[in-house]
Amino acid sequence: MRKPRDYDAELQALTEKAKGLKERKVRKLGELVVATGADALPLEMLAGVLLAAVETEDASAKEAWRTKGAAFFQGTRQSPGHTAPDKTGVATNNGGAASD
């Protein structure tokens, strides 16, 4: 005869795993905020910037942000002194070389 499944134990294990994954995600997002230097911004401003990014439908701005983010993760982001925001709020390279 088969051993009956303990659905309660399986559900509890899945719940704990989901909680751990959510905690890990929150921790990684916090690390990202610190790594980018965004922790120096007031919370209201940081929240506003993130909300604007989520709400925007401007594909070119989103692509520029994606490119800049990819460069950040590849370690080729530019130093803050070489960037200036353009009219869309996206920082652009004003002829400065990317630093490693």
C-alpha positions as CSV (number, residue, x, y, z in Angstrom):
1,M,0.0,0.0,0.0
2,R,1.2,3.5,-0.8
3,K,2.2,5.9,1.9
4,P,-0.2,8.9,2.0
5,R,1.2,12.3,1.1
6,D,1.5,14.8,3.8
7,Y,0.0,17.8,2.0
8,D,0.3,20.1,5.0
9,A,4.0,19.4,5.3
10,E,4.5,20.0,1.6
11,L,2.6,23.2,1.7
12,Q,4.5,24.4,4.7
13,A,7.8,23.6,2.9
14,L,6.7,25.5,-0.2
15,T,5.6,28.4,1.9
16,E,9.0,28.6,3.7
17,K,10.8,28.3,0.4
18,A,8.7,31.2,-1.1
19,K,9.4,33.3,2.0
20,G,13.1,32.7,1.7
21,L,13.0,33.6,-2.0
22,K,11.1,36.8,-1.3
23,E,13.6,37.8,1.5
24,R,16.5,37.1,-0.9
25,K,14.9,39.3,-3.5
26,V,14.4,42.2,-1.1
27,R,18.0,41.8,0.1
28,K,19.4,41.9,-3.5
29,L,17.3,44.9,-4.3
30,G,18.7,46.7,-1.3
31,E,22.2,45.7,-2.3
32,L,21.5,47.1,-5.8
33,V,20.3,50.4,-4.4
34,V,23.5,50.7,-2.3
35,A,25.8,49.6,-5.2
36,T,24.4,52.3,-7.5
37,G,24.7,55.0,-4.9
38,A,20.9,55.5,-4.9
39,D,20.8,55.1,-1.1
40,A,22.1,58.8,-1.0
41,L,18.8,59.9,-2.5
42,P,15.8,60.9,-0.3
43,L,13.4,57.9,-0.1
44,E,10.6,60.0,-1.7
45,M,12.8,60.8,-4.7
46,L,13.9,57.2,-5.1
47,A,10.4,56.0,-5.0
48,G,9.3,58.7,-7.5
49,V,12.1,57.7,-9.9
50,L,11.2,54.0,-9.7
51,L,7.5,54.8,-10.2
52,A,8.2,56.9,-13.2
53,A,10.3,54.1,-14.7
54,V,7.5,51.6,-14.2
55,E,4.9,54.0,-15.6
56,T,6.8,55.2,-18.7
57,E,5.8,53.9,-22.1
58,D,8.8,55.6,-23.8
59,A,10.5,52.6,-25.4
60,S,13.7,54.6,-26.3
61,A,14.1,55.7,-22.6
62,K,13.6,52.2,-21.4
63,E,16.2,50.9,-23.9
64,A,18.6,53.6,-22.7
65,W,18.1,52.6,-19.1
66,R,18.5,48.9,-20.0
67,T,21.8,49.6,-21.8
68,K,23.1,51.7,-18.9
69,G,22.1,49.0,-16.4
70,A,23.8,46.3,-18.5
71,A,26.9,48.4,-18.6
72,F,26.7,48.8,-14.8
73,F,26.6,45.0,-14.3
74,Q,29.4,44.5,-16.8
75,G,31.6,46.9,-14.8
76,T,31.8,49.4,-17.6
77,R,29.6,52.2,-16.2
78,Q,30.8,55.7,-16.5
79,S,31.9,57.8,-13.6
80,P,29.2,60.3,-12.5
81,G,31.4,63.2,-13.6
82,H,31.0,62.1,-17.3
83,T,27.3,62.0,-17.4
84,A,24.6,64.6,-17.7
85,P,20.8,63.9,-17.9
86,D,19.2,64.7,-21.2
87,K,15.6,65.9,-21.6
88,T,14.2,62.4,-20.9
89,G,16.1,62.1,-17.6
90,V,18.5,59.6,-19.0
91,A,22.2,60.3,-18.4
92,T,24.2,60.5,-21.5
93,N,27.9,60.3,-22.2
94,N,29.2,63.8,-23.1
95,G,32.3,62.5,-25.0
96,G,33.8,61.0,-21.9
97,A,35.4,57.5,-22.0
98,A,33.9,54.7,-20.1
99,S,35.9,53.7,-17.1
100,D,36.5,50.2,-15.7
